[in-house]
Structures are given as structure tokens and as C-alpha cells.
Amino acid sequence: MGTEAYILGGIALLVGLIVGYMLERVRLGASYRTKDQMLEDGKREAEAIRKNGEIAAKEEVLKRREQLEAELSKQRNEIRDLERKMDKRESTLEDLQENVTKRERMIESMQNRLTERLKTAERRETELTRILKQEQEELYKISGLKKEQAVERLLDRVKTELRNETGQLILKHEAEIKETCDSKAREIIGMAVQRYASAHTSEITVSSIDIPSDEMKGRIIGREGRNIRTFEKLTGVDVIVDDTPGVVIISSFDSVRREIGKMAMQRLIQDGRIHPTRIEEIVTECQKEIDERIMRLGQEAAQEAGVPGLHEKLIQLMGRLNFRVSYSQNVLRHSIEVAHLTGMMAEQLGLDGDLARRCGFTHDIGKAADHEMEGGHPAIGADLLKRYSEGEEVVHSAAGHHDDIRPDYIYTVLVAAADAISAARPGARRETLEKYAKRLEELEGLVCGFPGVEQCYAVQAGREVRVIVDPRDVNDREAAALAREIAKAVEENLTYPGEVKVAVMRETRSVEYAR
């Protein structure tokens, strides 16, 4: 059994080897067949790719050929268009050249004709000169005069005739121009006055204040009169407390002071606390409000007069004119009147109405600062306007509206005319009040010139002047001497009815703070 098993195992091994060998041969044969097939397939694919490449190349060549042919066709068309344009331009140039040639021939022909005419004119001129010379010689022989004498007589005769005719024409035209100008001036001024109708104004020097009861009068006066003295000292007005029931009167020639005094008194009456410290606080507040009111009045007046763009300082000065009167006429209202009248007359003459209104509105601005600067209000106003960059016409109108200088601008003449119209209309001015105010201003100006004087107020219609001095500079003895000096200066320099009381007030305050 063991031998048979070995034999069977060897036979099985041999059969396995034979079968494996056969299988390997079969696999290798299949591999050979697959390689050949792959080669054959690769050749076929390469041939197909080659053919496809040739076809694509041919298509690309055909496509490029078509593109080149299209571009060539386009270029041929452009060349043909250019050729047609060149042909057209050439034809046009030929036509132009032919026209130029024709014109040259025409010009040459005209030159020839002109040359012939010039020669003919020269021959005629020569002939005329010869004939005139012969006639002159004949005239000299007949008249027995030489050439120079004949010319002189002829010129004298012509001069005499021309002088007579010229004089007659000048007189005739002067009469016509004067008549026309007078008529036109009356028409312009009359129309301006008719178009602008302003209310008549009159200024007063006292203000009445109603009080709730007569008991308030005692509080206004204060203990031993200290309240009323403090009030009058701070405001520079007269407070008149008389037997008239329910009324206290504030009196001052200066309308700004009077307005501050009136406002302060009304507030003190409403407040009820009337003592020196409260009076000082109220007066300070009222002075500040009056400054703001002055600015507002100036702005409103500039808007009413149609004068935009004024400098802030000029507007403030114009607002101060609301508290200035000239022969009882409110100067701010007068300035607005002059602005409108000047603008109307300028527009009728074809001039700049806006510039004319500006000239008329600011012509009296110097009156707002004549107490601070030396000189008349025209010169002061011109200096202020020039300082704040106003134009030459505006400056010249302020300087020359009273004929102080020769008028170089037509606007100055119009402003002077409008100023005269505004001042001369019925009810505009009263000379008495102006003289009265001027006398009081002179009194205050004289007293303020003494050393040590802080403030001075003319009150009681000029019958009293209150002088407030600095207690550090003036003692009691010097105050008495100062009062005598002021009284003497008033006697020597001013003219006034009756007598003037000089009251020198010296006050010392000691202030400490408890902390």
C-alpha cells in the first residue's frame, strides 16, 4: 500500500506538472494573440487619427483662406472708396483752380480799368489845377489884391459868419437844454416825493410812567432820597415825582438815556424791590438790552431801505441814529427816507438804484459818532464808511451831501437833493428842540473835559449839571474847588438863560465778601 501510494502521488504530481505546463502554454499563446491584436488596433487608430488630422488641417486651411479672401475683398473695397474720394477731390480741385483762374483774369481786368481811370483822373486834375490857377490870376488882376491878402479877407469873413451862427446855435440850445432840464428835474423830484410818503415824526424830551399807587412814589424816592439819587446818577436822567396822581416822569434831552431810564423804572416798579443795589443791576441789564435793540433797529432799517451787506459796526451805528434827532426829526427815519428818495430818482435817470439807496441810507452815519470823534458829521461819516470798505460813491456821498466838497459823483448830488427834500417837507423838523439839545450837549462836553470827571449829565432842561468824579482822584476839598471851576467855565464859554447849578458828586464804596 505504501508503494502504491507513492506511485499514485508521483503520477498525480506528474499530471499536475503537465496540466500546469499546458495551462502556461495556453496563457502565453493568448498573450501573443492579444499583443498582435493590440498592435493591429493601434495601427488602425493611428491611421484614423492621421486621416482626421489631415481633414482638420484641410478645413483650417480652407477657413484661413476664406478669411484672407474676405480681408482682401474688404481692402479692395476700401481702396476703391479711397480712389473714388481722390477722384472727387481731384475734380473739386480742378474746379477751384478754374474758378481761381477766372477770378485772377477778372482782377487783372479790373486793375487795368482802374489804371486807365486813374490816369484819366490825373489828367483832369492837372487840367483843373491849370484852369483854377488861371482864374485866380484873373481874379487877382481884377481885384488888385495879392494872394495872401485875399486869403486873409476870406478867412476873416468866414470866421465872422461862423461866430455869429455858432453864438445863435449855442443860445438856442442852451435855452432848450435849460428848459428841458428844469422840467425833467421837477418831474423826477415830484415823482419821487409822490411815490414815497413818510409819516411825520416829532420827538419829545419826557416820558411818563404809570405807577400802581402813590405809595410807590415814596419807595421810588427812598429813605432821604437815596433811591432817586442813585437812579439819576446811573442813568443821567431827571426823575420828576410831583403831585400828579399815578404818574412818574422821566426827563432827558438824550433819547438813549431816557429810554434806558424809562425801561429801568418800569422794571423796578414791577419788581417792587427798589434799593440802590437793585437799581444798579436793573440799569446795567437795561443798558445791555438797549445795545441789542440798537443792533436790531439797524438791521430792520437796512432791510426796509433795501441796503444789504452792511458791516456789523455800520449797522450798529445806524441803529444808534434811532435815538438821535435833528431839529426834532428822527435821524434813522430820515436816513430811510433819503435812501428811498435817492433810489427812486436814480432809477428814473437810468442809474444804479441799489447803489443810490446805499449812498442815501448811510449819508448821516457820522451823527452816530460825532460825540466820539472830532469834526463835522460828513467828514466823520466818510471816514467810518471808508474804514469799513464801502465804495467810493458811498464815501463821497457822506462827505459831500452838504456841499462841503465838490461833488465828483452824480450820486452825491442825488443824496443832497433827497436830504433837502426829506428835511424840507412840512412837519419834518422843528428848530427849537435841536438848539435845545445842542446847548445841553455843549454843556456836557465842556464839563467832561475837566480832570477826574467820570460822567456828567445835564438835567433840569440845562439848569443843572451833575458831575460824577472818581473818589480816588478827587477828594472832598478838590470836589468843591472843581465845582467852582466848572461854574466859572460855564459862565465864560456858554450862553444860557437864568442860572446853571453845578453838583459835583463823590461816592466811596467799600466792598468785602464773606466766605
Secondary structure as GFF3:
##gff-version 3
##sequence-region A 1 515
A	DSSP	alpha_helix	2	143	.	.	.	ID=ss1
A	DSSP	alpha_helix	147	195	.	.	.	ID=ss2
A	DSSP	beta_strand	206	210	.	.	.	ID=ss3
A	DSSP	alpha_helix	215	221	.	.	.	ID=ss4
A	DSSP	three_ten_helix	223	225	.	.	.	ID=ss5
A	DSSP	alpha_helix	226	235	.	.	.	ID=ss6
A	DSSP	beta_strand	238	240	.	.	.	ID=ss7
A	DSSP	beta_strand	247	251	.	.	.	ID=ss8
A	DSSP	alpha_helix	255	271	.	.	.	ID=ss9
A	DSSP	alpha_helix	276	305	.	.	.	ID=ss10
A	DSSP	alpha_helix	312	320	.	.	.	ID=ss11
A	DSSP	three_ten_helix	321	323	.	.	.	ID=ss12
A	DSSP	beta_strand	325	326	.	.	.	ID=ss13
A	DSSP	beta_strand	329	330	.	.	.	ID=ss14
A	DSSP	alpha_helix	331	348	.	.	.	ID=ss15
A	DSSP	alpha_helix	353	361	.	.	.	ID=ss16
A	DSSP	three_ten_helix	365	368	.	.	.	ID=ss17
A	DSSP	alpha_helix	377	387	.	.	.	ID=ss18
A	DSSP	alpha_helix	392	400	.	.	.	ID=ss19
A	DSSP	alpha_helix	410	424	.	.	.	ID=ss20
A	DSSP	alpha_helix	431	448	.	.	.	ID=ss21
A	DSSP	beta_strand	453	459	.	.	.	ID=ss22
A	DSSP	three_ten_helix	460	462	.	.	.	ID=ss23
A	DSSP	beta_strand	464	469	.	.	.	ID=ss24
A	DSSP	alpha_helix	476	493	.	.	.	ID=ss25
A	DSSP	beta_strand	501	506	.	.	.	ID=ss26
###
